[in-house]
Amino acid sequence: MEPLIPLLQDPEAKVRIKAIYALNRFQDENEKLIEPMIIALTDPYPEVRSVAASYLGKTGDKRAIEPLIEALTDSDAQVRIISVANLAKVGVLEKMIEELPDLNPSMRAFFMAGLGDNSKKDIFEALLKVLKDREAKVRLATVAAVSNFSDTRIIEPLIEAIKDEDAKVSRQAFAALGKIGGKRVNSLFIDSLKSEDIEARDAAALHLAGFQNEETAEALAQALRDKEWRVIGTAHKSLIKIGKIAVPFLIEALNDEYSYLCRYAAAVALGEIGDKQAVVVLISALKDWNQDVRWAAIVALGRIGDKRAVEALLNCLSDKNYNVRAYAADALGKLRDERAIEPLIEAFKDESQTVRKQSTKALIELGGVALPALIQSLIYTNNVTTRFNAIFALGQIKDIRAIQPLIITLKDSDLAIRSNAIAALKQMGQPAIMALIEALSEKDKWIRRNVPDILGQFGDKSAITPLIAALKDEDVLVRLNAAEALGKFGDAVALPALESLRGDTTTPFFKDEETVGQKVEKIIRKIKDRNHLF
């Protein structure tokens, strides 16, 4: 043991840490280690100081008292906490609490914060006195400390503490009382919802969430009429936590004539709770003069999922506010009712991109039942926006019945439509491959031109032979696109057919660019490199 003591002064922190951990095992050698451990309490390294404080507490030696008191102001929280705990072990905790007024404010605050979970009954009375400390940070730490006591005598001091001039102390007292619970605390919190102090109202609304009864729910629903949005928001969250008990009171709040914020918060809460008894009143709220209330009711109906709301939601697709229209489309998608299909497709023409996007998303959620109408709108509608969104939805639904209509769309005169159809076919995956291979024989050159690229990206080797055949197509772009697709496969089986195109002097677009033969030469070189052919 003795050779380890000098190592506590070693310049290397690692050496000092190892030394103090080793010395910590020698609990029977207190006399020789007290002084070295007291010195170690001033070590620059927090870990060394923590172990030293812990050791000194275990000894119960009176010489450790003053150094541990000094450690209450240590820069490291762990050292402070250990010091407080160990002052209790050396029998001075009660005396320390009594002498708190003589300590500087920082030391008093550190001491109370370090007290933490210490709930010794014999310090209870002393702690109650500190609740009236002149420094707010000391009172705050004391409230946190006394909240660990189950003694009912703490209720009265905490009730006084919620009136504290410092908002943090007051909120901590509310939290402590919330942990204790009981009818008296419940009534106190309900009364606090009427306080002139916004902090008290907000804290009461927050902690009332732990009381599952009608009286609490009614009081919180009334708090939705508060003049401060912050209190309304907190009350609405607590009502959601209370759940179904709160529904009748939220329904009443949704009918409030004066506060649209109250109606809005009630609608949101009803949607989160999800009780179907709110459906009728939420449908009525779709006619509210305030747009925020309308869209909150729409979202709630979408969450609840009751199809009684479908017709009313369909009417909302023509609301003057684009957010309301967008939320209506989203809710209809969640309800998955076939009555919404045609109106949602019609919404593809909406002036708002947000509405168009949500309508598309809703039809995707409807899935296969929306397919016939989407295909009809793709084939027989001239509106570009409608067709574009229909294609996107078909690609996401991934129903094989959409493959042929999408292939036909590859000949569309609009580049954006063709590009979107290509993307949709790629979404289809394996089922689209055979149809695309057959499309290489289509009469329309635009279809034949677009198919090779899609097949190349799929990478299915069943397409290699049909693509080799396409190298003889009469259209130069079909030949070139087939060659490029074969280049993506990188299979040497295509080399003989590609070699036959070396002499093709056709230029696909402009006279001054590379010929088909020159482009094919690069593809041949790429395939040979991949297959190590020279």
ABEGO torsion letter per residue (X at the ends): XAAAAAAAABABAAAAAAAAAAAAABAAAAAAAAAAAAAAAABABAAAAAAAAAAAAAAGBAAAAAAAAAAAABABAAAAAAAAAAAAAAGAAAAAAAAAAABBAAAAAAAAAAAEABABAAAAAAAAAAAABABAAAAAAAAAAAAABABAAAAAAAAAAAABABAAAAAAAAAAAAAAEEAAAAAAAAAAAABABAAAAAAAAAAAAABBBAAAAAAAAAAAABABAAAAAAAAAAAAAAEAAAAAAAAAAAABAABAAAAAAAAAAAAAAGBAAAAAAAAAAAABABAAAAAAAAAAAAAAGBAAAAAAAAAAAABABAAAAAAAAAAAAAAGBAAAAAAAAAAAABABAAAAAAAAAAAAAAEAAAAAAAAAAAAABABAAAAAAAAAAAAAAGBAAAAAAAAAAAABABAAAAAAAAAAAAAAEAAAAAAAAAAAABABAAAAAAAAAAAAAAGBAAAAAAAAAAAABABAAAAAAAAAAAAAAGBAAAAAAAAAAAABABBAABAABBBAAAAAAAAAAAAAAAAGBX
